Amino acid sequence: MEFVISVGAGLNQVPFIERLVKKGYKVIAFDLDQDAPGKKLCYAFKAISTWNYDEAIQWLVDLGLKYIGVGSFSYGKALVTEKKIANYFNLLGELGTDTYSINLNKNEQQKKLFEFGFNKYKSYLPHEIESLEEINSFIVKPLVGGSSEGIQLLSKQQLLDSNIDVHEVVIEPFLEGEELRVSSIIQNGSTKATFVMKRENLKDTFCIGRQQPADEYNANINKLINRLISTFSIRNSALKLDIIATTEGLEIVEIDFGIAGDRFETHLSWDFFEYNYIDNYINLIVGKEVEQRLYSTSPKVFSDHIYNLSDGFLTYHEETIHIYLRSMLDEYKLIRANNKVLIPYPKSNMDSYLIVIHKNKNLSNLELNEHSTKLLT
């Protein structure tokens, strides 16, 4: 039997676990949730936090099994756990401690990217920004976190007047430009697949609104990834980049040694690029050949995240949404983004309750959100 470790067994992890099982692998998983939905698919499971790599590694040792791979469909500290497990058991995906630890601290990450010449700007401490005459607005976000939660846009004066705990946040200059999300798979020290998407935020928030393929950036993005591979000695890893494409070049907002998220692996990789990401990710972690795809071209397809824009909670009713979408779109795919029946006003990407994939460029993300909110209010 061939055993593969899954760091996590939550909803995001289920498609990964399902494919592993279908391919004949035995899945060994841990998750803080004793009733995690992926648990029933696993050969062995234990309630351990995906952040607690010491306890997880000891449990994996105690099982006495021979593992052939480890993977995770998460971010942040769970990715550090994944890399520590890969290093401990000498599995594909191992990275140097100095490399994977930058997933733990966005402030140190930005300083390192600046030091290596990837970015023109670094992150700053409040006392450093007063002398930055050319920058008047700043993005302030949690030091460790994800899903666009807790992000603020502040003027220089607002930032100077604030009582922000500098140990809890990262402060970056606000840059004008197109936001890009990049997903890449690196195997044996070479880029095997790279996908570039343009991102628009939901109006007046930092929550993801619309994504679409951005083929025009392929060549420059691949050059950037090759530099990252060399600088960080990456051999076998998934890679996620958030980038601002400014008039001066590409500025890396965030880097993760993991998946792209936001349903890219489960839906968008196929709808946008006709690429089976999950199967190729599994091939990566178990040492099988990954399908090469460096310069992806695609039809004009859009994915729109739908949120509750009302003051109160919305009650989800799928058929009402379908009636509306059928009146607006010749064809579409509807993805339920979470299982909440009562939908709150958005505080993060996780509060998106639907994703609509379609080809109508004349239908905006704001229009979809406003009409959906009116229908369910």
C-alpha positions, -999 to 999 in steps of 0.1 A, spaced: 0 0 0 11 36 -7 4 61 20 0 99 14 -3 125 41 -29 151 40 -23 182 61 -60 189 69 -93 172 62 -117 201 59 -139 211 30 -111 226 10 -91 194 14 -119 170 4 -114 171 -34 -77 164 -29 -84 134 -6 -111 121 -29 -87 120 -59 -60 104 -38 -84 76 -28 -97 72 -64 -61 68 -75 -56 40 -50 -36 58 -24 -42 54 14 -47 88 30 -33 96 64 -48 129 76 -50 151 107 -72 181 114 -83 200 145 -119 192 137 -127 157 151 -156 155 126 -137 170 96 -156 160 64 -126 143 48 -121 120 78 -144 93 65 -122 89 34 -90 84 53 -71 52 62 -60 69 94 -71 101 110 -64 120 142 -77 153 156 -45 174 155 -42 211 145 -26 216 111 -5 242 129 9 217 154 37 201 133 55 186 164 24 166 175 16 156 139 51 143 131 52 123 163 18 107 155 30 99 120 61 83 134 41 63 159 19 49 130 50 32 117 41 36 80 62 44 50 49 76 34 54 86 -3 41 121 -3 25 150 17 2 177 5 -21 205 17 -48 227 2 -44 253 29 -21 283 36 0 300 62 11 278 91 -4 247 76 21 250 47 49 253 72 36 220 88 36 204 53 72 214 46 84 203 81 68 169 74 84 167 40 118 175 55 114 151 84 104 121 62 126 131 32 96 135 9 92 156 -22 83 192 -15 110 197 12 124 232 14 151 249 35 138 263 69 148 299 58 126 295 28 93 280 41 94 300 73 86 332 53 50 318 52 49 326 89 57 364 88 46 386 59 68 415 72 99 393 70 87 380 37 85 414 21 119 424 35 135 393 20 119 399 -14 132 435 -13 166 423 -2 168 399 -31 157 426 -56 123 412 -64 104 443 -52 111 480 -54 93 485 -20 95 466 13 72 466 43 76 494 68 72 502 105 51 532 114 81 553 123 97 547 89 69 560 68 71 597 77 101 602 55 86 585 25 75 616 6 65 597 -26 40 574 -9 7 587 6 -14 556 11 -6 523 27 -21 488 30 -22 474 65 -29 437 70 -25 410 96 10 396 100 -4 361 97 -36 354 79 -54 350 47 -86 353 27 -82 391 25 -95 394 61 -86 424 82 -70 445 55 -72 483 57 -63 512 33 -50 541 53 -35 575 44 0 583 58 -16 606 84 -42 581 95 -14 556 99 8 580 119 -22 589 141 -32 552 147 -24 530 176 -17 499 155 3 472 172 34 470 149 39 434 161 6 422 146 5 439 112 25 444 80 25 478 64 30 481 26 27 510 2 -5 511 -18 4 506 -54 -17 514 -85 -19 486 -110 -36 454 -120 -38 427 -93 -26 393 -105 -30 358 -89 -4 333 -101 -4 295 -96 27 275 -106 40 239 -102 77 234 -99 92 199 -105 129 190 -103 139 226 -101 120 237 -133 86 253 -139 62 228 -153 30 248 -152 21 284 -147 -13 301 -147 -19 339 -145 -52 354 -136 -63 390 -132 -82 399 -100 -108 426 -93 -120 432 -58 -156 435 -47 -164 472 -48 -152 491 -17 -136 460 -2 -105 439 -4 -126 407 -10 -121 389 -43 -147 399 -68 -138 387 -103 -110 366 -117 -102 360 -154 -72 346 -173 -45 372 -180 -24 356 -207 -6 388 -216 16 384 -185 28 349 -192 64 356 -204 73 381 -177 57 359 -149 77 329 -160 109 349 -159 101 360 -124 93 324 -113 126 312 -127 144 338 -106 124 327 -75 134 290 -81 171 299 -83 170 323 -53 150 301 -29 164 267 -42 130 254 -50 130 218 -63 94 204 -60 66 227 -48 34 244 -57 37 282 -57 12 309 -52 20 346 -59 -1 377 -55 13 405 -77 6 441 -86 15 448 -122 26 485 -120 40 508 -147 74 501 -132 72 463 -132 59 434 -111 57 439 -74 52 407 -53 25 413 -26 26 378 -12 42 345 -18 31 310 -6 47 277 -12 13 261 -18 -18 262 -39 -35 293 -53 -69 288 -35 -102 305 -43 -115 274 -61 -86 275 -87 -76 239 -80 -111 225 -81 -128 245 -108 -110 274 -124 -79 255 -135 -102 235 -159 -127 262 -168 -100 287 -175 -71 266 -188 -84 230 -193 -58 218 -169 -64 191 -142 -46 208 -113 -54 183 -86 -42 153 -105 -10 171 -114 -5 183 -79 -8 147 -67 18 137 -94 41 163 -80 41 151 -44 44 114 -53 71 119 -79 52 113 -111 55 134 -142 36 167 -141 19 178 -173 38 208 -188 18 240 -194 39 272 -194 21 296 -218 -16 290 -213 -40 306 -237 -77 305 -228 -111 318 -239 -125 349 -222 -140 333 -191 -149 351 -159 -154 338 -123 -175 361 -101 -177 358 -63 -211 367 -49 -216 382 -14 -244 397 7 -244 435 2 -273 441 25 -272 454 61 -286 421 75 -283 384 69 -295 368 36 -312 335 34 -298 314 6 -322 301 -20 -306 284 -50 -335 282 -74 -341 320 -71 -305 326 -81 -308 302 -110 -339 319 -124 -320 352 -124 -288 338 -139 -308 321 -167 -323 354 -176 -289 371 -179 -265 344 -192 -267 319 -221 -245 295 -201 -229 295 -167 -217 273 -139 -227 279 -103 -205 268 -75 -217 269 -39 -187 285 -21 -198 277 15 -226 258 33 -240 287 53 -278 291 51 -277 326 66 -252 348 47 -234 376 65 -220 409 51 -185 401 38 -155 404 60 -133 381 40 -132 360 9 -147 331 30 -180 350 31 -186 346 -6 -215 322 -9 -215 316 -46 -191 316 -76 -205 321 -111 -184 311 -140 -195 326 -173 -184 343 -206 -204 375 -206 -179 404 -204 -207 430 -203 -220 417 -170 -200 432 -141 -192 417 -107 -210 446 -90 -242 440 -111 -242 403 -102 -238 411 -65 -264 438 -64 -290 418 -82 -284 387 -62 -287 406 -29 -320 422 -40 -334 388 -50 -326 373 -16 -335 403 6 
